[in-house]
């Protein structure tokens, strides 16, 4: 019961007596990392290596799509994944009260 009230107040101190919030926090973190790494693997290895030949039949701006994924697509995807991870973990940190914000809600 204490966890439900705790999760609704962002920026609060984590409860010391109950460590189940740590397991839930880590589980959400791992789930997010696994999903994002699967997306990165699919784009970089799947589209850039395994499916490059069928994708090369599609051209965008004169360049084969498979070549684009092998050269630039996986890098752009990786940068987007970093951004998504940072923003999503910020939400998770707020949910569990472990964010790096001061009392005014600004970053410390």
C-alpha positions as CSV (number, residue, x, y, z in Angstrom):
1,X,0.0,0.0,0.0
2,X,2.8,2.4,0.8
3,X,4.3,1.9,-2.6
4,X,1.1,3.0,-4.4
5,X,1.2,6.4,-2.5
6,X,4.9,6.6,-3.0
7,X,4.8,6.1,-6.8
8,X,2.2,8.9,-7.3
9,X,4.5,11.5,-5.7
10,X,7.5,12.1,-8.0
11,X,10.7,13.3,-6.5
12,X,10.0,11.8,-3.0
13,X,12.5,9.8,-1.1
14,X,12.5,6.1,-1.7
15,X,11.1,4.0,1.2
16,X,13.8,2.5,3.3
17,X,11.8,-0.2,4.9
18,X,10.5,-1.9,1.7
19,X,13.0,-2.8,-1.1
20,X,10.4,-4.2,-3.5
21,X,10.4,-0.9,-5.3
22,X,14.0,-1.6,-6.3
23,X,13.1,-4.9,-7.9
24,X,10.2,-3.3,-9.9
25,X,12.5,-0.4,-10.9
26,X,15.2,-2.7,-12.1
27,X,12.6,-4.9,-13.9
28,X,11.3,-1.8,-15.8
29,X,14.9,-0.7,-16.6
30,X,15.8,-4.2,-17.9
31,X,12.6,-4.5,-20.0
32,X,13.3,-1.1,-21.6
33,X,16.9,-2.0,-22.4
34,X,16.0,-5.4,-23.9
35,X,13.3,-3.8,-26.2
36,X,15.7,-1.0,-27.3
37,X,18.6,-3.4,-27.9
38,X,16.3,-5.7,-29.9
39,X,15.3,-2.7,-32.1
40,X,18.9,-1.7,-32.5
41,X,19.9,-5.3,-33.5
42,X,17.0,-5.6,-35.9
43,X,17.9,-2.3,-37.7
44,X,21.7,-2.7,-37.7
45,X,22.2,-6.4,-38.2
46,X,18.8,-7.4,-39.8
47,X,18.4,-4.5,-42.2
48,X,22.0,-3.6,-42.6
49,X,23.4,-7.2,-43.1
50,X,20.8,-9.9,-43.5
51,X,18.2,-8.1,-45.6
52,X,20.5,-5.8,-47.6
53,X,20.0,-7.5,-50.9
54,X,16.2,-7.3,-51.0
55,X,16.2,-3.8,-49.7
56,X,18.7,-2.6,-52.3
57,X,15.9,-3.0,-54.9
58,X,14.3,0.0,-53.3
59,X,15.9,3.3,-54.0
60,X,15.4,6.6,-52.1
61,X,17.1,9.7,-53.6
62,X,19.1,7.5,-55.9
63,X,20.6,5.4,-53.1
64,X,19.7,1.8,-52.4
65,X,17.8,1.4,-49.2
66,X,19.9,-1.5,-48.0
67,X,23.1,0.5,-48.3
68,X,21.5,3.5,-46.5
69,X,20.5,1.2,-43.6
70,X,24.0,-0.3,-43.5
71,X,25.8,3.1,-43.5
72,X,23.5,5.7,-41.9
73,X,20.3,4.1,-40.8
74,X,21.8,2.1,-37.9
75,X,23.7,5.1,-36.6
76,X,20.6,7.3,-36.7
77,X,18.6,4.6,-35.0
78,X,21.3,4.3,-32.3
79,X,21.2,8.0,-31.6
80,X,17.3,7.9,-31.4
81,X,17.5,4.9,-29.1
82,X,19.8,6.9,-26.7
83,X,17.3,9.7,-26.7
84,X,14.4,7.4,-26.1
85,X,16.2,5.6,-23.3
86,X,17.2,8.9,-21.5
87,X,13.6,10.3,-21.7
88,X,12.0,7.0,-20.7
89,X,14.4,6.4,-17.8
90,X,13.6,10.0,-16.7
91,X,10.0,9.0,-16.4
92,X,10.8,5.8,-14.6
93,X,13.0,7.7,-12.2
94,X,10.2,10.2,-11.5
95,X,7.7,7.3,-11.0
96,X,10.0,5.7,-8.3
97,X,11.1,8.9,-6.7
98,X,14.8,8.6,-7.6
99,X,15.0,11.4,-10.1
100,X,17.8,14.0,-10.0
101,X,15.6,17.0,-9.5
102,X,15.7,19.6,-6.8
103,X,12.7,20.8,-4.8
104,X,11.5,23.1,-7.6
105,X,11.3,20.2,-10.1
106,X,14.3,21.3,-12.0
107,X,17.3,19.2,-12.7
108,X,19.9,19.3,-10.0
